[in-house]
Amino acid sequence: MKIRILILLSLIAISCKKEKQTIIETPKKQEKDTLEIALKTTSETPKTDTIVLSSKHKTNKILCDLDGDGKNETVEIVRSTKSDKSGLKITFGNGKRTDFLGLGNTVLAQGFDEIDWAGIFEKAPKGEMYWNNVNDDGEIMAEEEVKEEDKIKLPNDGIFIHAEESCGGGIIYIKKGKYEWIQQE
């Protein structure tokens, strides 16, 4: 069975001319929380990577409705055994897609490619008001310094990740089908 999957993935990679990276999931039978991931690129043969649920984080799984369809997404902190970097696995409640953030790839242009630093991992509830509280000079702003039009009322649930010691982090949410980041210090 494994050989058939590898042959199929090789044929797909050879015939695929897309420049965008695609992720294919094939559940492994032996381990409940493990997925085999094959990454396809234009000129390379598929590279396999094993993604496992993070054991480093006390809370490594939350449920929240990121897309507002009334079905909870499952958001897990996972680790790549190939890059040894952590990230988020977001499995949509409608079963139509799974997204990965981090795992060695820059997270939403924020300057980090994994989230081992996240000591707090929880749902940011829909309807709550948030804002980027760091100005262009890197200084933390109080709520009264933020213009009303710069405040964001979450349209759906978000993902709050935060470092306990340094008090840095942010909220990941979906706006018009795209992931967005709100800086929270």
Phi, psi and chi 1 to 4 in degrees:
 res  aa     phi    psi   chi1   chi2   chi3   chi4
   1 MET       -  -44.0 -179.6   69.1  172.7      -
   2 LYS   -63.2  -37.8 -147.3  173.6 -161.4 -179.5
   3 ILE   -66.4  -40.6  -66.5  172.2      -      -
   4 ARG   -62.0  -42.2  -72.5 -178.4 -170.3  166.7
   5 ILE   -64.2  -44.8  -68.7  172.0      -      -
   6 LEU   -62.8  -40.6  -72.7  174.3      -      -
   7 ILE   -63.8  -45.3  -68.8  170.4      -      -
   8 LEU   -60.6  -45.5  177.2   62.8      -      -
   9 LEU   -63.6  -38.1  -69.5  175.0      -      -
  10 SER   -63.8  -44.1  -63.2      -      -      -
  11 LEU   -63.2  -41.3  -68.8  172.9      -      -
  12 ILE   -63.3  -45.0  -68.8  170.4      -      -
  13 ALA   -63.1  -38.9      -      -      -      -
  14 ILE   -68.3  -40.1  -68.7  167.8      -      -
  15 SER   -84.4  -14.7   65.0      -      -      -
  16 CYS   -79.7  129.3 -177.2      -      -      -
  17 LYS  -112.5    8.8  -60.0  -80.1 -173.1 -147.0
  18 LYS   -70.8  148.4  -68.3 -178.6 -178.0  177.1
  19 GLU   -92.9  -15.5  -70.8 -168.5   18.8      -
  20 LYS   -79.5  143.6 -172.3  177.4  175.9 -175.8
  21 GLN   -78.0  136.1 -166.5  176.2   54.7      -
  22 THR  -120.1  143.9  -53.4      -      -      -
  23 ILE  -113.8  129.5  -62.4  177.0      -      -
  24 ILE  -116.0  130.5  -60.3  171.2      -      -
  25 GLU  -104.8  135.3  -65.8 -175.3   14.6      -
  26 THR  -134.3  108.0  -52.3      -      -      -
  27 PRO   -60.9  138.9  -20.1   30.5      -      -
  28 LYS   -86.5  139.6 -112.6 -179.4  135.2  176.8
  29 LYS   -75.1  -34.2  -68.9 -178.4 -178.0  177.2
  30 GLN   -69.7  -37.1  -57.0   92.1  -21.1      -
  31 GLU  -121.8  128.0  -61.4  173.4   24.5      -
  32 LYS   -62.5  -44.8  179.8 -180.0  172.8 -173.0
  33 ASP   -99.3   26.8  -65.3  -38.0      -      -
  34 THR  -120.5  140.3  -57.4      -      -      -
  35 LEU  -126.7  143.0  -67.2  176.6      -      -
  36 GLU   -90.3  127.9  -75.7  -69.3  -36.3      -
  37 ILE  -117.7  130.0  -55.9  -63.5      -      -
  38 ALA  -111.9  124.6      -      -      -      -
  39 LEU   -99.8  125.7  -59.9  176.4      -      -
  40 LYS  -105.4  134.5  -63.8 -173.3  -60.6  178.6
  41 THR  -128.8  169.6   58.8      -      -      -
  42 THR   -61.3  -41.9   50.8      -      -      -
  43 SER  -113.2    4.5   60.5      -      -      -
  44 GLU  -115.3  156.8  -62.5  178.8   42.0      -
  45 THR   -74.9  153.4  -20.2      -      -      -
  46 PRO   -56.8  140.3  -21.1   30.0      -      -
  47 LYS  -109.4  132.0  -61.9  175.0 -175.9  173.4
  48 THR   -97.0  151.5   59.5      -      -      -
  49 ASP  -146.5  143.3 -170.4    1.3      -      -
  50 THR  -104.3  127.2  -57.7      -      -      -
  51 ILE  -108.4  123.8  -54.7  -62.8      -      -
  52 VAL  -123.4  152.6  -64.6      -      -      -
  53 LEU   -62.8  134.2 -166.1   61.4      -      -
  54 SER   -67.3  130.0  173.0      -      -      -
  55 SER   -97.6   -7.7   59.0      -      -      -
  56 LYS   -74.4  -31.6  176.8  179.5 -178.9  175.0
  57 HIS   -94.7  130.5  -63.4   85.8      -      -
  58 LYS   -59.8  -49.4 -177.4  178.0  177.9 -176.7
  59 THR  -103.4  119.8  -59.2      -      -      -
  60 ASN  -126.0   10.7   57.1   16.1      -      -
  61 LYS  -152.9  130.0 -178.7  178.7 -177.7  178.7
  62 ILE  -134.1  160.6   60.7  171.0      -      -
  63 LEU  -117.4  133.8  -61.9  174.6      -      -
  64 CYS  -160.8  155.3   55.7      -      -      -
  65 ASP   -97.6   87.6 -175.1   11.2      -      -
  66 LEU   -71.4  -34.4  -66.5  173.1      -      -
  67 ASP  -100.8   -0.5   58.3    4.1      -      -
  68 GLY    74.2   19.6      -      -      -      -
  69 ASP   -90.6    4.5   67.1   -4.8      -      -
  70 GLY    85.1   -2.5      -      -      -      -
  71 LYS  -112.7  130.6  -62.3  175.3 -176.7  169.5
  72 ASN   -71.4  136.2  -83.0  -28.6      -      -
  73 GLU   -85.9  150.4  -80.2   63.6   61.5      -
  74 THR  -101.7  120.7  -58.5      -      -      -
  75 VAL  -114.1  122.0 -176.8      -      -      -
  76 GLU  -124.5  144.6  -60.7  170.5  -62.8      -
  77 ILE   -86.6  120.9  -60.8  178.2      -      -
  78 VAL  -124.3  169.2  -65.7      -      -      -
  79 ARG  -133.8  138.8  176.5  168.8  -60.6  -76.2
  80 SER   -86.7  126.4  160.4      -      -      -
  81 THR   -76.9  -16.7   58.3      -      -      -
  82 LYS   -79.4  -51.9 -175.1  172.3 -170.5  166.2
  83 SER   -91.3  -13.6   70.3      -      -      -
  84 ASP    57.7   34.0 -162.2   32.9      -      -
  85 LYS  -117.5  148.9  -65.4 -159.5  174.3 -163.8
  86 SER   -95.9  167.9   61.0      -      -      -
  87 GLY  -173.4 -169.2      -      -      -      -
  88 LEU  -110.2  137.1  -62.1  176.5      -      -
  89 LYS  -111.3  119.8  174.9 -174.3  174.1 -163.6
  90 ILE  -113.9  110.1  -56.2  167.1      -      -
  91 THR  -103.9  117.2  -53.6      -      -      -
  92 PHE   -73.8  142.6  -77.1   79.0      -      -
  93 GLY   -62.5  -24.5      -      -      -      -
  94 ASN   -82.2   -3.6   61.2   15.2      -      -
  95 GLY    75.2    6.4      -      -      -      -
  96 LYS   -87.6  -17.6  -67.4 -173.4  178.5  178.5
  97 ARG  -161.5  159.6   80.6 -179.5 -145.1 -135.8
  98 THR  -133.4  129.6  -61.9      -      -      -
  99 ASP  -113.9  151.1  -67.0  -22.5      -      -
 100 PHE  -123.6  134.7  -66.8   87.0      -      -
 101 LEU  -123.1  134.5  -59.5  174.9      -      -
 102 GLY    92.1 -134.6      -      -      -      -
 103 LEU    56.3   33.1  -59.4  170.2      -      -
 104 GLY   100.1   -6.2      -      -      -      -
 105 ASN  -106.5  138.0  -62.0  -54.5      -      -
 106 THR   -55.1  132.6  -57.3      -      -      -
 107 VAL   -89.0  109.5  176.8      -      -      -
 108 LEU    46.5   41.7  -56.9  173.5      -      -
 109 ALA    55.6   35.0      -      -      -      -
 110 GLN   -99.8    0.4  -66.4  -56.5  -53.9      -
 111 GLY    87.8   10.7      -      -      -      -
 112 PHE  -133.7  150.6   57.4   88.6      -      -
 113 ASP  -121.4   10.8   63.9   -2.7      -      -
 114 GLU  -159.5  167.9   57.9  107.2   23.5      -
 115 ILE  -127.1   33.6   60.6  165.4      -      -
 116 ASP   -58.4  -26.9  -90.2   -4.7      -      -
 117 TRP   -69.5  -17.1   52.2  -93.0      -      -
 118 ALA   -72.1  109.2      -      -      -      -
 119 GLY   -92.3  -23.5      -      -      -      -
 120 ILE  -116.3  129.2  -59.5  170.7      -      -
 121 PHE  -142.0  105.9  173.4   59.5      -      -
 122 GLU  -153.7  171.2   57.9 -168.1   27.9      -
 123 LYS   -76.0  135.7  175.2  172.0   95.9  171.8
 124 ALA   -98.7  112.5      -      -      -      -
 125 PRO   -68.2  144.1  -10.2   20.2      -      -
 126 LYS   -53.8  141.1  170.6 -175.5  177.0  176.3
 127 GLY    88.3  -13.8      -      -      -      -
 128 GLU   -72.6  150.5  -67.7  -68.4  -43.7      -
 129 MET   -97.3  128.4 -166.2   68.9   75.3      -
 130 TYR  -134.6  165.8  -65.2   98.3      -      -
 131 TRP  -158.5  155.7   55.5   90.0      -      -
 132 ASN   -69.3  119.7  -70.9  -53.7      -      -
 133 ASN  -106.9   26.1   66.2   -5.2      -      -
 134 VAL  -127.0  127.9  178.4      -      -      -
 135 ASN   -84.0 -179.0   66.1   20.3      -      -
 136 ASP   -62.4  -21.9  -66.5  -24.0      -      -
 137 ASP   -89.8    1.7  -63.0  -37.0      -      -
 138 GLY    84.8    9.5      -      -      -      -
 139 GLU   -90.5  143.2  -62.6  172.4    0.4      -
 140 ILE   -77.0  133.0  -62.5  174.4      -      -
 141 MET  -104.9  142.7  -59.1 -176.2  -46.3      -
 142 ALA   -79.2  161.3      -      -      -      -
 143 GLU   -55.8  -39.7 -179.8  177.7   -1.4      -
 144 GLU   -68.1  -15.3   52.6  -84.7   -6.0      -
 145 GLU   -86.2  -10.4  -64.2  175.9   85.9      -
 146 VAL   -94.5  129.7  178.4      -      -      -
 147 LYS   -66.1  146.8  -62.6  175.8 -171.4  172.4
 148 GLU   -57.1  -39.5  -76.8  -57.6  -48.6      -
 149 GLU   -69.5  -14.7   60.9  -93.9   17.8      -
 150 ASP   -90.6   -6.0  -68.6  -23.7      -      -
 151 LYS   -83.3  143.7  -66.9 -178.5  179.7  178.4
 152 ILE  -117.9  120.4  -59.3  160.3      -      -
 153 LYS   -92.3  116.1 -176.1  175.7 -177.4  178.8
 154 LEU   -57.8  123.0  -74.3 -176.3      -      -
 155 PRO   -71.0  -27.2   23.6  -29.6      -      -
 156 ASN  -144.2 -179.4  -57.3  -55.3      -      -
 157 ASP   -61.0  157.1  -65.0  -25.9      -      -
 158 GLY  -130.4 -178.6      -      -      -      -
 159 ILE  -115.0  118.6  -54.9  162.2      -      -
 160 PHE   -98.7  117.4 -179.8   69.2      -      -
 161 ILE  -122.4  137.0   54.3  175.7      -      -
 162 HIS  -153.8  143.7 -153.8  -95.6      -      -
 163 ALA   -87.7  126.6      -      -      -      -
 164 GLU   -66.2  -45.2  -71.1  179.6  -57.4      -
 165 GLU   -71.9  -49.4  -61.0  -64.4  -38.7      -
 166 SER   -92.5   -4.4   64.6      -      -      -
 167 CYS    61.1   30.8  -61.4      -      -      -
 168 GLY  -111.1  153.3      -      -      -      -
 169 GLY   163.2 -156.3      -      -      -      -
 170 GLY  -176.3 -174.0      -      -      -      -
 171 ILE  -122.0  129.9  -62.8  163.1      -      -
 172 ILE  -103.3  128.4  -63.0  169.5      -      -
 173 TYR  -143.9  169.8   71.5  105.2      -      -
 174 ILE  -108.7  127.7  -64.8  177.8      -      -
 175 LYS  -126.4  118.7  177.9 -179.1  176.1 -177.3
 176 LYS    52.1   42.7  -62.7 -179.8 -177.7  175.6
 177 GLY    81.5    2.6      -      -      -      -
 178 LYS  -121.5  140.7 -176.8  179.9  172.1 -164.9
 179 TYR   -70.0  137.9  -71.4  102.6      -      -
 180 GLU  -128.1  161.2  -61.5  -76.8  -21.9      -
 181 TRP  -126.1  134.5  175.2  -93.4      -      -
 182 ILE  -115.7  118.4  -58.3  171.0      -      -
 183 GLN   -74.5  128.4 -176.6   65.8   38.5      -
 184 GLN  -130.0  114.1  -64.7  -78.4  -71.6      -
 185 GLU  -103.6      -  -66.9  -64.8  -37.5      -
